[in-house]
Each structure stands twice: as C-alpha cells, then as structure tokens.
Amino acid sequence: MAALSTDPLVPVTLVTGPEALLAERAVAAVVRAARAADSDADVSHVAGSELNAGILAEHASPSLFATRRVLVVNDVQDVSESAGEALLGYLRAPVEDIHLVLVHPGGVKGKKLLTALRKTGVHEVPAERITRPDDQVSFVRAEVRRAGGRIDEGAARQLVEAVGGDLRGLASAAGQLAADAPDGAVTGQVVAMYFEGRAEVKGWVVADRAVEGKTGEAVEQLRWALETGTDPVLITGALATSLRSLARLAGSPRGLRDADVARDLGIPPWKVRILRGQLRGWTPAGLAGAIRVVADADLAVKGAGNDATLALTTALVQIGIVRAA
C-alpha cells in the first residue's frame, strides 16, 4: 500500500488500481486537504466518458468565488482520445490552486493515456488490491491504530480469517472493534465476541489454544463456541488439521526457508511462522498421541458417543496432557 505524500495538494494526483476503498481514500485526502486550506474550496466530479475540452476548461480554471478548486475525473479509462489530449495539454501548464485527481482502475483499457500521464511525472497513488494474508493482517493493524486502538498479530489474523479479504469489511470491522474494545485493546477474545457467527473461525480458535498448551482457554472457547451454534465436527476438523500440520512441520528437513516449507505443506508462509511457535513443546510421540485423541473425539461427535461437549472437553484436556508429557 502506498500513502499519499505529506502534502496532497499537488497539481495532479493519479490514483491507479482496482481497490475502490483505497481509491476513495486517496481522493478524499486531496479534497480534505483542499478544504483545510480553503473552507470554500470547490469540488467537482466528472465521469471520464463525459470529460471534454470544454468541461476541463470550465472546472480547471480559477473560480470567482473560491481560491481553490478540485476536479475529480473518475474512470479515466473511458476518457476519449480528444479529451485525453486536452488533459495532457493542461498538465503541461497546470493552473495554480487547481488540483486534478484522475482515477484509473488499472487494466488494459485506457493504458495509452495512463502511460502518457505517468510520463508527465504526476504524483501517483496506487490503489491495488491487497490479497496476501500478511498484507491483509498489516492492513487490519494499521486500521485499528488509525481508529485509536491496538491489536496484536494473532488477533488481526483471527479477524482476517473471520471477515475475509474484503478491505471495506476489514476496515469497518477494525474501526468498530477499536471503538468498542476496553481501552482500545482488540484481543482475540474481543474479535471472537463480535464475530460469533463465524463458526469456522471459532473452531480454529479452539484448535490454536489447544495446540499451544492453553487448555483452560481452549475449553472456555469450546464452551462458548458450542453455545453459539458451532458444529462440533468443525472443531474436531480444526484440531485434526492443526495437529497434522504440526506433525508435517516437525518432519520437514531443518534449514528450509519458510517459503519452501509453506510450499511443501501447501499453506501460506505466514502460517509457517505460527506453526513453528506452536510446535515448541511438542514431541513426536505427543503429536501422535494427540492425533489419536482427536480421532476418538471425532468418532464420538459423529454418533459413537452420547455427549459431544463431554467428548470434546475430554479431548482438549488429553491434548494438554500429552503435550506436557
């Protein structure tokens, strides 16, 4: 993610990329700065398909009633060839206190004009999609700080797993949690409290606490998860997956980079770092015993037993015992 320069009030800002939230923020930063400099600043929005030399001249000329003007041209990929030439002509001699914001979603359409705009040396703000889990976690942590709160990496990953990769959803969730969390501290428990409808995530929370040896927390999360409707099968599935991943990591050759291990295990690199931390304290015999415990619990919750809650609680306690041993 790229940030705007310290002074957004440059003659031309080119916003490029398909991520609507980041593009909107880049535009808003210029508008906000213009109105901070002049409360009467005039702001206009024009669709790229509607832009022509006349409209450009109308909006990109000094106003009789305001010292500053901002013209936002959306969908620059739709700008006609003649309008593009007029735009490039304006950039050769921009007017003082006029700020153009050109928004292009990227892609092939309008690439010729985009290339020409870049060659003029305009200030460019990328608005690319954030798809890597590590980057999404960083985005969440930045959003929580932006809202005046704080969140550690584990809780941020939990939120990403709960909400998914949609930035607008992540930003909204991060802001809500930062505002509502006690003293602004967004913990894993706070995330779980607000996203109790995400059954799969609760299963992973239980599994993470169990393999980390935090049996008391695992049991607490289990009871809360079951009370809010999580299917017991999801929990045994999460436990089995976590333990199998730890076993495979334990069997990996020493000295491999996280990226190589991730490729061998079929998981993202950030997950390798978490697994390495969870693996500390486990022995091969302990992992084998825990996997057998989960297999028995899985049979119980699928009909071999009468009490799924008891079967899962017993399994968590036994996992803690074999880990400690």
Secondary structure, 3 states (H helix, E strand, C coil): CCCCCCCCCCCEEEEECCCHHHHHHHHHHHHHHHHHHCCCCEEEEEEHHHCCHHHHHHHCCCCCCCCCEEEEEECHHHCCHHHHHHHHHHHCCCCCCEEEEEEECCCCCCHHHHHHHHHCCCEEEECCCCCCHHHHHHHHHHHHHHCCCEECHHHHHHHHHHHCCCHHHHHHHHHHHHHHCHHHEECHHHHHHHCCCCHHHHHHHHHHHHHCCCHHHHHHHHHHHHHCCCCHHHHHHHHHHHHHHHHHHHCCCCCCCHHHHHHHHCCCHHHHHHHHHHHCCCCHHHHHHHHHHHHHHHHHHHHHCCCHHHHHHHHHHHHHHHHHC
